[in-house]
Amino acid sequence: MLSLYHRIQKIESLQKTVDKEVRQCKSHTGIECLQHCAHCCSYEDITASPAEFLPFAWHAWRLGLLDQWFDELDKHDGTTCAFARLSEGAWGCRIYPARGLICRLFGFSATTDKNGKALFAACHTLRQHKPELVESVNGYLGRGGKIPVIARYYQQLSAIEPALGREMLPINQAIKKAIEIIYFHFSYRECA
């Protein structure tokens, strides 16, 4: 069995692959988020896997921020992501470089139909404000174009972290569980 550190490296590698595929998809299709949008971060009840936030928690530990982030999550009583900045002039994600797979894939990926055909999972805002772009992406897919498929990445995540990769929780609980795992990992090491 791989050590926690090596599993986290594999998850980071998976994240890099997602980022690369999303960049390629953006360059082939022209899809981009609307400037200062961040509506996806304001969705309530986003679910995520604790496994996808293990790299974030690992780096938070290395930077000495684990307790701070845990306390922040503990005090956050909303159902939107605790790390989303949604006020005027402060849009975006406070943990952007270490964000999870759902955050990396949302708006730039696909689901599949019963035959395995990719279906662009456009966000509501893009569908509302740029319907021509959504149609363009659908045309691109119809011509055999490639787009990241959400389920495939979660299958790969589950192969790295079988139990945690399949567990889907509200995003704040998923992040908190990842922090707890890293916290207990290092606490146990110090006691041994």
Wavefront OBJ file of the C-alpha trace (Angstrom):
o trace
v 0.000 0.000 0.000
v 1.228 3.464 -0.855
v 1.995 5.900 1.932
v -0.303 8.885 2.454
v 2.357 11.159 0.977
v 2.568 9.075 -2.208
v -1.220 8.955 -2.554
v -1.321 12.737 -2.208
v 1.328 13.006 -4.936
v -0.875 10.849 -7.178
v -3.892 13.081 -6.450
v -1.813 16.163 -7.289
v -0.760 14.484 -10.537
v -4.431 13.827 -11.310
v -5.193 17.508 -10.609
v -2.427 18.543 -13.025
v -3.910 16.275 -15.689
v -7.331 17.876 -15.125
v -5.807 21.361 -15.409
v -4.049 20.394 -18.650
v -7.223 18.941 -20.188
v -9.255 21.968 -19.121
v -6.662 24.314 -20.722
v -6.812 22.283 -23.941
v -10.610 22.324 -23.885
v -10.614 26.097 -23.337
v -8.220 26.672 -26.236
v -10.259 24.452 -28.611
v -13.676 25.778 -27.616
v -13.138 29.324 -26.339
v -15.094 28.703 -23.132
v -14.121 30.913 -20.219
v -15.790 31.977 -17.021
v -17.410 35.380 -17.122
v -15.199 37.986 -15.472
v -15.769 38.252 -11.697
v -18.486 35.598 -11.839
v -17.787 33.013 -9.093
v -21.464 32.011 -9.077
v -20.394 28.373 -9.004
v -18.770 29.026 -5.624
v -22.025 30.459 -4.305
v -24.013 27.315 -5.104
v -25.342 25.703 -1.980
v -24.801 22.045 -1.312
v -21.806 21.433 -3.583
v -20.589 17.916 -2.889
v -16.995 16.778 -3.020
v -14.794 13.929 -1.918
v -12.451 14.338 1.047
v -9.747 12.707 -1.110
v -9.694 15.596 -3.570
v -8.799 17.990 -0.730
v -5.986 15.920 0.788
v -3.327 17.901 -1.128
v -4.826 21.142 0.205
v -4.748 19.803 3.775
v -1.196 18.494 3.347
v 0.044 21.881 2.175
v -1.904 23.650 4.924
v -0.035 21.472 7.434
v 3.321 22.256 5.788
v 2.547 25.992 5.977
v 1.338 25.807 9.575
v -2.237 26.753 8.595
v -4.043 23.517 9.419
v -5.519 24.730 12.720
v -6.527 28.082 11.216
v -8.353 26.490 8.270
v -10.007 23.910 10.526
v -11.242 26.638 12.896
v -12.547 28.626 9.947
v -14.476 25.629 8.653
v -15.767 24.902 12.151
v -17.121 28.456 12.494
v -18.603 28.594 8.979
v -22.322 27.913 9.278
v -23.357 28.311 5.645
v -23.717 25.667 2.969
v -21.602 27.529 0.422
v -17.862 26.888 0.337
v -16.103 28.511 3.287
v -13.178 29.521 1.078
v -15.175 31.353 -1.579
v -14.849 35.121 -1.659
v -18.141 36.432 -2.926
v -18.152 40.090 -1.944
v -17.732 42.914 -4.429
v -14.062 43.432 -5.233
v -12.957 40.129 -3.682
v -14.149 37.449 -6.095
v -12.680 34.032 -6.246
v -11.252 31.212 -4.217
v -8.929 31.697 -1.279
v -7.379 28.250 -1.827
v -7.397 28.333 -5.643
v -4.051 26.563 -6.280
v -5.107 23.690 -3.996
v -8.802 23.553 -4.924
v -10.506 20.204 -5.400
v -11.428 18.331 -8.570
v -15.019 19.581 -8.565
v -13.728 23.154 -8.567
v -11.268 22.429 -11.380
v -13.821 20.625 -13.545
v -16.989 22.641 -12.992
v -18.043 24.466 -16.145
v -15.297 22.920 -18.263
v -16.321 19.296 -18.285
v -18.966 16.836 -19.305
v -21.258 14.182 -17.990
v -22.158 11.211 -20.168
v -25.429 9.884 -21.490
v -26.451 6.222 -21.254
v -24.355 5.459 -24.351
v -21.212 7.103 -22.965
v -21.516 10.188 -25.184
v -20.058 13.331 -23.578
v -22.607 16.041 -22.736
v -21.259 19.505 -21.930
v -22.114 20.385 -18.326
v -22.309 24.141 -18.826
v -22.951 26.276 -15.787
v -26.231 28.152 -15.475
v -24.560 31.549 -15.876
v -22.806 30.578 -19.101
v -26.004 29.031 -20.504
v -27.893 32.214 -19.672
v -25.363 34.816 -20.857
v -23.463 32.990 -23.622
v -25.849 30.441 -25.206
v -23.988 30.684 -28.515
v -20.780 29.583 -26.803
v -22.561 26.634 -25.182
v -23.881 25.614 -28.619
v -20.380 25.981 -30.045
v -18.997 23.604 -27.395
v -21.806 21.127 -28.070
v -20.936 21.309 -31.783
v -17.281 20.712 -30.963
v -18.253 17.608 -28.977
v -20.539 16.465 -31.798
v -17.548 16.581 -34.156
v -15.555 14.313 -31.827
v -13.880 17.017 -29.741
v -12.504 16.105 -26.338
v -13.612 17.497 -22.994
v -12.838 16.240 -19.477
v -15.526 13.854 -18.193
v -16.268 14.324 -14.494
v -17.038 10.666 -13.699
v -13.771 9.434 -15.210
v -11.721 11.653 -12.932
v -13.648 10.594 -9.862
v -13.069 6.961 -10.849
v -9.347 7.664 -11.007
v -9.514 9.419 -7.633
v -11.275 6.366 -6.181
v -8.508 4.148 -7.527
v -5.971 6.224 -5.570
v -8.068 6.591 -2.396
v -10.755 3.852 -2.547
v -12.804 4.749 0.546
v -12.366 8.530 0.581
v -12.561 8.843 -3.201
v -16.090 7.405 -3.278
v -17.373 9.335 -0.269
v -19.268 12.448 -1.313
v -19.973 15.095 1.314
v -20.991 18.743 1.349
v -17.840 20.616 0.297
v -17.057 22.121 3.708
v -17.385 18.725 5.382
v -15.167 17.153 2.709
v -12.452 19.765 3.276
v -12.775 19.419 7.049
v -12.452 15.624 6.846
v -9.312 15.963 4.692
v -7.836 18.313 7.314
v -8.710 15.846 10.087
v -7.006 13.013 8.210
v -3.805 15.019 7.801
v -3.976 16.263 11.391
v -4.340 12.729 12.777
v -1.661 11.408 10.438
v 0.921 13.825 11.819
v -0.333 13.588 15.411
v 0.037 9.819 15.269
v 3.535 10.108 13.791
v 4.614 12.447 16.591
v 3.326 10.027 19.248
v 5.046 6.986 17.738
l 1 2 3 4 5 6 7 8 9 10 11 12 13 14 15 16 17 18 19 20 21 22 23 24 25 26 27 28 29 30 31 32 33 34 35 36 37 38 39 40 41 42 43 44 45 46 47 48 49 50 51 52 53 54 55 56 57 58 59 60 61 62 63 64 65 66 67 68 69 70 71 72 73 74 75 76 77 78 79 80 81 82 83 84 85 86 87 88 89 90 91 92 93 94 95 96 97 98 99 100 101 102 103 104 105 106 107 108 109 110 111 112 113 114 115 116 117 118 119 120 121 122 123 124 125 126 127 128 129 130 131 132 133 134 135 136 137 138 139 140 141 142 143 144 145 146 147 148 149 150 151 152 153 154 155 156 157 158 159 160 161 162 163 164 165 166 167 168 169 170 171 172 173 174 175 176 177 178 179 180 181 182 183 184 185 186 187 188 189 190 191 192
